[in-house]
Amino acid sequence: MPTYEYECRACGYRFEHRQAMNEAPITECPKCHQTVSRTISGGSGFILKGSGWSRPGASKSSCSLEQEGKTCCGQDERCATPHCGERTDE
């Protein structure tokens, strides 16, 4: 459930409220009971997509070597000890 930020147009009070995306926005300030507006906030989760990103629980058989011919660190054979993403030639 996302957290939305609100600001009162009358008194300037700012607050956050967790609510479902399909819930109607809050319209009343909890302090002065005047009109509030939802503000644009800067934070949210993100999802990494595409090849080369490691997923928790991914098996060694899902290494990019099988799909792309090279590992994510640029080797043309499977990495020995390090996890994918760590260079072994340095």
Backbone as XML, in Angstrom:
<?xml version="1.0"?>
<chain id="A" units="angstrom">
  <residue number="1" name="MET">
    <atom name="N" x="0.851" y="-1.165" z="0.000"/>
    <atom name="CA" x="0.000" y="0.000" z="0.000"/>
    <atom name="C" x="0.908" y="1.244" z="0.000"/>
  </residue>
  <residue number="2" name="PRO">
    <atom name="N" x="0.699" y="2.172" z="-0.919"/>
    <atom name="CA" x="1.554" y="3.358" z="-0.988"/>
    <atom name="C" x="1.265" y="4.377" z="0.111"/>
  </residue>
  <residue number="3" name="THR">
    <atom name="N" x="2.252" y="5.201" z="0.383"/>
    <atom name="CA" x="2.123" y="6.309" z="1.323"/>
    <atom name="C" x="2.032" y="7.593" z="0.522"/>
  </residue>
  <residue number="4" name="TYR">
    <atom name="N" x="1.006" y="8.367" z="0.758"/>
    <atom name="CA" x="0.802" y="9.628" z="0.048"/>
    <atom name="C" x="1.095" y="10.795" z="0.980"/>
  </residue>
  <residue number="5" name="GLU">
    <atom name="N" x="1.610" y="11.880" z="0.413"/>
    <atom name="CA" x="1.879" y="13.089" z="1.183"/>
    <atom name="C" x="0.806" y="14.120" z="0.886"/>
  </residue>
  <residue number="6" name="TYR">
    <atom name="N" x="0.373" y="14.802" z="1.923"/>
    <atom name="CA" x="-0.663" y="15.830" z="1.801"/>
    <atom name="C" x="-0.167" y="17.125" z="2.428"/>
  </residue>
  <residue number="7" name="GLU">
    <atom name="N" x="-0.715" y="18.257" z="1.948"/>
    <atom name="CA" x="-0.406" y="19.555" z="2.531"/>
    <atom name="C" x="-1.688" y="20.375" z="2.607"/>
  </residue>
  <residue number="8" name="CYS">
    <atom name="N" x="-1.908" y="20.985" z="3.786"/>
    <atom name="CA" x="-3.086" y="21.812" z="3.993"/>
    <atom name="C" x="-2.888" y="23.147" z="3.279"/>
  </residue>
  <residue number="9" name="ARG">
    <atom name="N" x="-3.895" y="23.563" z="2.541"/>
    <atom name="CA" x="-3.826" y="24.838" z="1.817"/>
    <atom name="C" x="-3.964" y="26.032" z="2.755"/>
  </residue>
  <residue number="10" name="ALA">
    <atom name="N" x="-4.592" y="25.829" z="3.913"/>
    <atom name="CA" x="-4.834" y="26.933" z="4.855"/>
    <atom name="C" x="-3.683" y="27.107" z="5.846"/>
  </residue>
  <residue number="11" name="CYS">
    <atom name="N" x="-3.344" y="26.038" z="6.587"/>
    <atom name="CA" x="-2.345" y="26.185" z="7.648"/>
    <atom name="C" x="-0.955" y="25.679" z="7.265"/>
  </residue>
  <residue number="12" name="GLY">
    <atom name="N" x="-0.837" y="24.984" z="6.110"/>
    <atom name="CA" x="0.464" y="24.502" z="5.659"/>
    <atom name="C" x="0.923" y="23.203" z="6.298"/>
  </residue>
  <residue number="13" name="TYR">
    <atom name="N" x="0.082" y="22.599" z="7.133"/>
    <atom name="CA" x="0.437" y="21.337" z="7.784"/>
    <atom name="C" x="0.660" y="20.250" z="6.735"/>
  </residue>
  <residue number="14" name="ARG">
    <atom name="N" x="1.806" y="19.545" z="6.857"/>
    <atom name="CA" x="2.136" y="18.445" z="5.934"/>
    <atom name="C" x="2.071" y="17.130" z="6.694"/>
  </residue>
  <residue number="15" name="PHE">
    <atom name="N" x="1.510" y="16.115" z="6.056"/>
    <atom name="CA" x="1.422" y="14.806" z="6.695"/>
    <atom name="C" x="1.399" y="13.722" z="5.636"/>
  </residue>
  <residue number="16" name="GLU">
    <atom name="N" x="1.672" y="12.498" z="6.078"/>
    <atom name="CA" x="1.649" y="11.330" z="5.202"/>
    <atom name="C" x="0.518" y="10.412" z="5.632"/>
  </residue>
  <residue number="17" name="HIS">
    <atom name="N" x="-0.002" y="9.661" z="4.665"/>
    <atom name="CA" x="-1.081" y="8.720" z="4.977"/>
    <atom name="C" x="-0.965" y="7.519" z="4.048"/>
  </residue>
  <residue number="18" name="ARG">
    <atom name="N" x="-0.936" y="6.313" z="4.641"/>
    <atom name="CA" x="-0.920" y="5.085" z="3.839"/>
    <atom name="C" x="-2.335" y="4.748" z="3.436"/>
  </residue>
  <residue number="19" name="GLN">
    <atom name="N" x="-2.530" y="4.546" z="2.144"/>
    <atom name="CA" x="-3.863" y="4.173" z="1.665"/>
    <atom name="C" x="-3.744" y="3.453" z="0.340"/>
  </residue>
  <residue number="20" name="ALA">
    <atom name="N" x="-4.750" y="2.656" z="0.046"/>
    <atom name="CA" x="-4.778" y="1.917" z="-1.208"/>
    <atom name="C" x="-4.884" y="2.874" z="-2.384"/>
  </residue>
  <residue number="21" name="MET">
    <atom name="N" x="-4.358" y="2.443" z="-3.518"/>
    <atom name="CA" x="-4.368" y="3.294" z="-4.703"/>
    <atom name="C" x="-5.786" y="3.610" z="-5.172"/>
  </residue>
  <residue number="22" name="ASN">
    <atom name="N" x="-6.722" y="2.725" z="-4.893"/>
    <atom name="CA" x="-8.098" y="2.956" z="-5.350"/>
    <atom name="C" x="-8.947" y="3.716" z="-4.332"/>
  </residue>
  <residue number="23" name="GLU">
    <atom name="N" x="-8.344" y="4.087" z="-3.185"/>
    <atom name="CA" x="-9.075" y="4.889" z="-2.192"/>
    <atom name="C" x="-9.133" y="6.339" z="-2.644"/>
  </residue>
  <residue number="24" name="ALA">
    <atom name="N" x="-10.193" y="7.019" z="-2.273"/>
    <atom name="CA" x="-10.309" y="8.451" z="-2.582"/>
    <atom name="C" x="-9.282" y="9.229" z="-1.767"/>
  </residue>
  <residue number="25" name="PRO">
    <atom name="N" x="-8.694" y="10.282" z="-2.350"/>
    <atom name="CA" x="-7.726" y="11.090" z="-1.606"/>
    <atom name="C" x="-8.368" y="11.763" z="-0.391"/>
  </residue>
  <residue number="26" name="ILE">
    <atom name="N" x="-7.542" y="12.035" z="0.619"/>
    <atom name="CA" x="-8.002" y="12.768" z="1.799"/>
    <atom name="C" x="-8.263" y="14.210" z="1.372"/>
  </residue>
  <residue number="27" name="THR">
    <atom name="N" x="-9.303" y="14.809" z="1.886"/>
    <atom name="CA" x="-9.654" y="16.177" z="1.496"/>
    <atom name="C" x="-9.620" y="17.158" z="2.651"/>
  </residue>
  <residue number="28" name="GLU">
    <atom name="N" x="-9.532" y="16.661" z="3.907"/>
    <atom name="CA" x="-9.621" y="17.543" z="5.069"/>
    <atom name="C" x="-8.390" y="17.440" z="5.945"/>
  </residue>
  <residue number="29" name="CYS">
    <atom name="N" x="-7.867" y="18.586" z="6.362"/>
    <atom name="CA" x="-6.705" y="18.661" z="7.249"/>
    <atom name="C" x="-7.082" y="18.141" z="8.644"/>
  </residue>
  <residue number="30" name="PRO">
    <atom name="N" x="-6.258" y="17.252" z="9.226"/>
    <atom name="CA" x="-6.573" y="16.742" z="10.553"/>
    <atom name="C" x="-6.398" y="17.799" z="11.653"/>
  </residue>
  <residue number="31" name="LYS">
    <atom name="N" x="-5.699" y="18.892" z="11.379"/>
    <atom name="CA" x="-5.498" y="19.938" z="12.397"/>
    <atom name="C" x="-6.551" y="21.031" z="12.335"/>
  </residue>
  <residue number="32" name="CYS">
    <atom name="N" x="-6.749" y="21.635" z="11.141"/>
    <atom name="CA" x="-7.655" y="22.789" z="11.060"/>
    <atom name="C" x="-8.941" y="22.495" z="10.277"/>
  </residue>
  <residue number="33" name="HIS">
    <atom name="N" x="-9.047" y="21.293" z="9.725"/>
    <atom name="CA" x="-10.238" y="20.828" z="9.001"/>
    <atom name="C" x="-10.519" y="21.611" z="7.719"/>
  </residue>
  <residue number="34" name="GLN">
    <atom name="N" x="-9.476" y="22.232" z="7.163"/>
    <atom name="CA" x="-9.609" y="22.922" z="5.879"/>
    <atom name="C" x="-9.181" y="21.968" z="4.763"/>
  </residue>
  <residue number="35" name="THR">
    <atom name="N" x="-9.187" y="22.436" z="3.523"/>
    <atom name="CA" x="-8.890" y="21.615" z="2.350"/>
    <atom name="C" x="-7.398" y="21.298" z="2.238"/>
  </residue>
  <residue number="36" name="VAL">
    <atom name="N" x="-7.089" y="20.043" z="1.940"/>
    <atom name="CA" x="-5.712" y="19.621" z="1.694"/>
    <atom name="C" x="-5.561" y="19.188" z="0.245"/>
  </residue>
  <residue number="37" name="SER">
    <atom name="N" x="-4.323" y="19.170" z="-0.217"/>
    <atom name="CA" x="-4.050" y="18.640" z="-1.552"/>
    <atom name="C" x="-2.921" y="17.630" z="-1.446"/>
  </residue>
  <residue number="38" name="ARG">
    <atom name="N" x="-2.988" y="16.623" z="-2.295"/>
    <atom name="CA" x="-1.951" y="15.599" z="-2.306"/>
    <atom name="C" x="-0.756" y="16.168" z="-3.053"/>
  </residue>
  <residue number="39" name="THR">
    <atom name="N" x="0.436" y="16.003" z="-2.489"/>
    <atom name="CA" x="1.639" y="16.543" z="-3.121"/>
    <atom name="C" x="2.386" y="15.439" z="-3.837"/>
  </residue>
  <residue number="40" name="ILE">
    <atom name="N" x="3.245" y="15.824" z="-4.750"/>
    <atom name="CA" x="4.085" y="14.857" z="-5.460"/>
    <atom name="C" x="5.284" y="14.569" z="-4.578"/>
  </residue>
  <residue number="41" name="SER">
    <atom name="N" x="5.501" y="13.304" z="-4.290"/>
    <atom name="CA" x="6.636" y="12.938" z="-3.437"/>
    <atom name="C" x="7.734" y="12.330" z="-4.284"/>
  </residue>
  <residue number="42" name="GLY">
    <atom name="N" x="8.915" y="12.275" z="-3.725"/>
    <atom name="CA" x="10.066" y="11.819" z="-4.486"/>
    <atom name="C" x="10.375" y="10.351" z="-4.376"/>
  </residue>
  <residue number="43" name="GLY">
    <atom name="N" x="9.819" y="9.637" z="-3.417"/>
    <atom name="CA" x="10.258" y="8.278" z="-3.207"/>
    <atom name="C" x="9.242" y="7.222" z="-3.556"/>
  </residue>
  <residue number="44" name="SER">
    <atom name="N" x="9.734" y="6.137" z="-4.113"/>
    <atom name="CA" x="8.926" y="4.949" z="-4.308"/>
    <atom name="C" x="9.863" y="3.805" z="-4.635"/>
  </residue>
  <residue number="45" name="GLY">
    <atom name="N" x="9.377" y="2.599" z="-4.532"/>
    <atom name="CA" x="10.192" y="1.452" z="-4.883"/>
    <atom name="C" x="10.374" y="1.374" z="-6.382"/>
  </residue>
  <residue number="46" name="PHE">
    <atom name="N" x="11.369" y="0.604" z="-6.816"/>
    <atom name="CA" x="11.576" y="0.426" z="-8.236"/>
    <atom name="C" x="11.964" y="-1.016" z="-8.504"/>
  </residue>
  <residue number="47" name="ILE">
    <atom name="N" x="11.771" y="-1.423" z="-9.740"/>
    <atom name="CA" x="12.063" y="-2.788" z="-10.148"/>
    <atom name="C" x="13.084" y="-2.733" z="-11.268"/>
  </residue>
  <residue number="48" name="LEU">
    <atom name="N" x="14.145" y="-3.516" z="-11.136"/>
    <atom name="CA" x="15.157" y="-3.601" z="-12.179"/>
    <atom name="C" x="14.705" y="-4.644" z="-13.187"/>
  </residue>
  <residue number="49" name="LYS">
    <atom name="N" x="14.680" y="-4.262" z="-14.465"/>
    <atom name="CA" x="14.248" y="-5.185" z="-15.506"/>
    <atom name="C" x="15.362" y="-5.357" z="-16.524"/>
  </residue>
  <residue number="50" name="GLY">
    <atom name="N" x="15.318" y="-6.453" z="-17.243"/>
    <atom name="CA" x="16.301" y="-6.706" z="-18.289"/>
    <atom name="C" x="17.302" y="-7.756" z="-17.852"/>
  </residue>
  <residue number="51" name="SER">
    <atom name="N" x="18.136" y="-8.160" z="-18.771"/>
    <atom name="CA" x="19.114" y="-9.195" z="-18.458"/>
    <atom name="C" x="20.277" y="-8.599" z="-17.682"/>
  </residue>
  <residue number="52" name="GLY">
    <atom name="N" x="20.951" y="-9.428" z="-16.920"/>
    <atom name="CA" x="22.115" y="-8.991" z="-16.173"/>
    <atom name="C" x="21.821" y="-8.634" z="-14.731"/>
  </residue>
  <residue number="53" name="TRP">
    <atom name="N" x="20.561" y="-8.492" z="-14.354"/>
    <atom name="CA" x="20.227" y="-8.169" z="-12.963"/>
    <atom name="C" x="19.991" y="-9.461" z="-12.221"/>
  </residue>
  <residue number="54" name="SER">
    <atom name="N" x="20.555" y="-9.560" z="-11.047"/>
    <atom name="CA" x="20.410" y="-10.751" z="-10.233"/>
    <atom name="C" x="19.087" y="-10.711" z="-9.480"/>
  </residue>
  <residue number="55" name="ARG">
    <atom name="N" x="18.435" y="-11.854" z="-9.389"/>
    <atom name="CA" x="17.201" y="-11.969" z="-8.625"/>
    <atom name="C" x="17.471" y="-12.856" z="-7.420"/>
  </residue>
  <residue number="56" name="PRO">
    <atom name="N" x="16.936" y="-12.495" z="-6.254"/>
    <atom name="CA" x="17.094" y="-13.380" z="-5.095"/>
    <atom name="C" x="16.541" y="-14.756" z="-5.421"/>
  </residue>
  <residue number="57" name="GLY">
    <atom name="N" x="17.292" y="-15.772" z="-5.086"/>
    <atom name="CA" x="16.835" y="-17.136" z="-5.324"/>
    <atom name="C" x="17.088" y="-17.632" z="-6.734"/>
  </residue>
  <residue number="58" name="ALA">
    <atom name="N" x="17.732" y="-16.828" z="-7.583"/>
    <atom name="CA" x="18.011" y="-17.268" z="-8.954"/>
    <atom name="C" x="19.050" y="-18.385" z="-8.902"/>
  </residue>
  <residue number="59" name="SER">
    <atom name="N" x="18.870" y="-19.403" z="-9.695"/>
    <atom name="CA" x="19.800" y="-20.518" z="-9.684"/>
    <atom name="C" x="20.996" y="-20.221" z="-10.572"/>
  </residue>
  <residue number="60" name="LYS">
    <atom name="N" x="22.069" y="-21.011" z="-10.398"/>
    <atom name="CA" x="23.258" y="-20.808" z="-11.222"/>
    <atom name="C" x="22.963" y="-21.079" z="-12.688"/>
  </residue>
  <residue number="61" name="SER">
    <atom name="N" x="21.947" y="-21.881" z="-12.978"/>
    <atom name="CA" x="21.622" y="-22.172" z="-14.371"/>
    <atom name="C" x="20.998" y="-20.957" z="-15.068"/>
  </residue>
  <residue number="62" name="SER">
    <atom name="N" x="20.627" y="-19.919" z="-14.290"/>
    <atom name="CA" x="20.055" y="-18.732" z="-14.915"/>
    <atom name="C" x="21.118" y="-17.666" z="-15.187"/>
  </residue>
  <residue number="63" name="CYS">
    <atom name="N" x="22.385" y="-18.061" z="-15.176"/>
    <atom name="CA" x="23.494" y="-17.143" z="-15.455"/>
    <atom name="C" x="23.342" y="-16.603" z="-16.876"/>
  </residue>
  <residue number="64" name="SER">
    <atom name="N" x="23.760" y="-15.371" z="-17.083"/>
    <atom name="CA" x="23.633" y="-14.758" z="-18.408"/>
    <atom name="C" x="24.483" y="-15.464" z="-19.455"/>
  </residue>
  <residue number="65" name="LEU">
    <atom name="N" x="25.426" y="-16.295" z="-19.024"/>
    <atom name="CA" x="26.260" y="-17.045" z="-19.968"/>
    <atom name="C" x="25.404" y="-17.903" z="-20.892"/>
  </residue>
  <residue number="66" name="GLU">
    <atom name="N" x="24.383" y="-18.557" z="-20.327"/>
    <atom name="CA" x="23.531" y="-19.415" z="-21.146"/>
    <atom name="C" x="22.685" y="-18.625" z="-22.142"/>
  </residue>
  <residue number="67" name="GLN">
    <atom name="N" x="22.251" y="-17.436" z="-21.771"/>
    <atom name="CA" x="21.397" y="-16.651" z="-22.652"/>
    <atom name="C" x="22.182" y="-15.783" z="-23.631"/>
  </residue>
  <residue number="68" name="GLU">
    <atom name="N" x="23.319" y="-15.232" z="-23.188"/>
    <atom name="CA" x="24.008" y="-14.218" z="-23.983"/>
    <atom name="C" x="25.408" y="-14.604" z="-24.440"/>
  </residue>
  <residue number="69" name="GLY">
    <atom name="N" x="25.934" y="-15.727" z="-23.938"/>
    <atom name="CA" x="27.262" y="-16.153" z="-24.346"/>
    <atom name="C" x="28.382" y="-15.548" z="-23.512"/>
  </residue>
  <residue number="70" name="LYS">
    <atom name="N" x="28.075" y="-14.635" z="-22.620"/>
    <atom name="CA" x="29.050" y="-14.032" z="-21.714"/>
    <atom name="C" x="28.385" y="-13.819" z="-20.362"/>
  </residue>
  <residue number="71" name="THR">
    <atom name="N" x="29.195" y="-13.847" z="-19.308"/>
    <atom name="CA" x="28.653" y="-13.552" z="-17.994"/>
    <atom name="C" x="28.474" y="-12.044" z="-17.875"/>
  </residue>
  <residue number="72" name="CYS">
    <atom name="N" x="27.806" y="-11.613" z="-16.809"/>
    <atom name="CA" x="27.592" y="-10.179" z="-16.631"/>
    <atom name="C" x="28.888" y="-9.436" z="-16.380"/>
  </residue>
  <residue number="73" name="CYS">
    <atom name="N" x="29.949" y="-10.146" z="-15.952"/>
    <atom name="CA" x="31.234" y="-9.479" z="-15.756"/>
    <atom name="C" x="32.122" y="-9.599" z="-16.988"/>
  </residue>
  <residue number="74" name="GLY">
    <atom name="N" x="31.590" y="-10.109" z="-18.110"/>
    <atom name="CA" x="32.299" y="-10.103" z="-19.386"/>
    <atom name="C" x="33.080" y="-11.359" z="-19.715"/>
  </residue>
  <residue number="75" name="GLN">
    <atom name="N" x="33.061" y="-12.370" z="-18.856"/>
    <atom name="CA" x="33.804" y="-13.591" z="-19.147"/>
    <atom name="C" x="33.008" y="-14.487" z="-20.090"/>
  </residue>
  <residue number="76" name="ASP">
    <atom name="N" x="33.749" y="-15.296" z="-20.862"/>
    <atom name="CA" x="33.060" y="-16.211" z="-21.758"/>
    <atom name="C" x="32.969" y="-17.624" z="-21.173"/>
  </residue>
  <residue number="77" name="GLU">
    <atom name="N" x="33.269" y="-17.763" z="-19.881"/>
    <atom name="CA" x="33.036" y="-19.009" z="-19.156"/>
    <atom name="C" x="32.496" y="-18.678" z="-17.777"/>
  </residue>
  <residue number="78" name="ARG">
    <atom name="N" x="31.832" y="-19.648" z="-17.164"/>
    <atom name="CA" x="31.182" y="-19.414" z="-15.872"/>
    <atom name="C" x="32.221" y="-18.995" z="-14.827"/>
  </residue>
  <residue number="79" name="CYS">
    <atom name="N" x="31.854" y="-18.009" z="-13.993"/>
    <atom name="CA" x="32.728" y="-17.544" z="-12.915"/>
    <atom name="C" x="32.948" y="-18.674" z="-11.921"/>
  </residue>
  <residue number="80" name="ALA">
    <atom name="N" x="34.155" y="-18.786" z="-11.373"/>
    <atom name="CA" x="34.466" y="-19.869" z="-10.447"/>
    <atom name="C" x="33.836" y="-19.618" z="-9.076"/>
  </residue>
  <residue number="81" name="THR">
    <atom name="N" x="34.429" y="-18.792" z="-8.271"/>
    <atom name="CA" x="33.960" y="-18.559" z="-6.915"/>
    <atom name="C" x="33.040" y="-17.355" z="-6.792"/>
  </residue>
  <residue number="82" name="PRO">
    <atom name="N" x="33.377" y="-16.174" z="-7.377"/>
    <atom name="CA" x="32.562" y="-14.977" z="-7.146"/>
    <atom name="C" x="31.160" y="-15.121" z="-7.723"/>
  </residue>
  <residue number="83" name="HIS">
    <atom name="N" x="30.255" y="-14.377" z="-7.113"/>
    <atom name="CA" x="28.907" y="-14.314" z="-7.654"/>
    <atom name="C" x="28.931" y="-13.473" z="-8.921"/>
  </residue>
  <residue number="84" name="CYS">
    <atom name="N" x="27.993" y="-13.705" z="-9.788"/>
    <atom name="CA" x="27.901" y="-12.907" z="-10.993"/>
    <atom name="C" x="27.901" y="-11.428" z="-10.631"/>
  </residue>
  <residue number="85" name="GLY">
    <atom name="N" x="28.618" y="-10.609" z="-11.365"/>
    <atom name="CA" x="28.684" y="-9.194" z="-11.099"/>
    <atom name="C" x="30.010" y="-8.785" z="-10.494"/>
  </residue>
  <residue number="86" name="GLU">
    <atom name="N" x="30.766" y="-9.757" z="-9.943"/>
    <atom name="CA" x="32.065" y="-9.454" z="-9.389"/>
    <atom name="C" x="33.121" y="-9.894" z="-10.408"/>
  </residue>
  <residue number="87" name="ARG">
    <atom name="N" x="34.065" y="-9.013" z="-10.675"/>
    <atom name="CA" x="35.112" y="-9.315" z="-11.650"/>
    <atom name="C" x="36.154" y="-10.244" z="-11.023"/>
  </residue>
  <residue number="88" name="THR">
    <atom name="N" x="36.652" y="-11.199" z="-11.801"/>
    <atom name="CA" x="37.659" y="-12.119" z="-11.308"/>
    <atom name="C" x="39.031" y="-11.827" z="-11.903"/>
  </residue>
  <residue number="89" name="ASP">
    <atom name="N" x="39.120" y="-10.930" z="-12.874"/>
    <atom name="CA" x="40.390" y="-10.670" z="-13.547"/>
    <atom name="C" x="41.134" y="-9.482" z="-12.979"/>
  </residue>
  <residue number="90" name="GLU">
    <atom name="N" x="40.736" y="-8.972" z="-11.818"/>
    <atom name="CA" x="41.391" y="-7.796" z="-11.240"/>
    <atom name="C" x="42.226" y="-8.186" z="-10.040"/>
  </residue>
</chain>
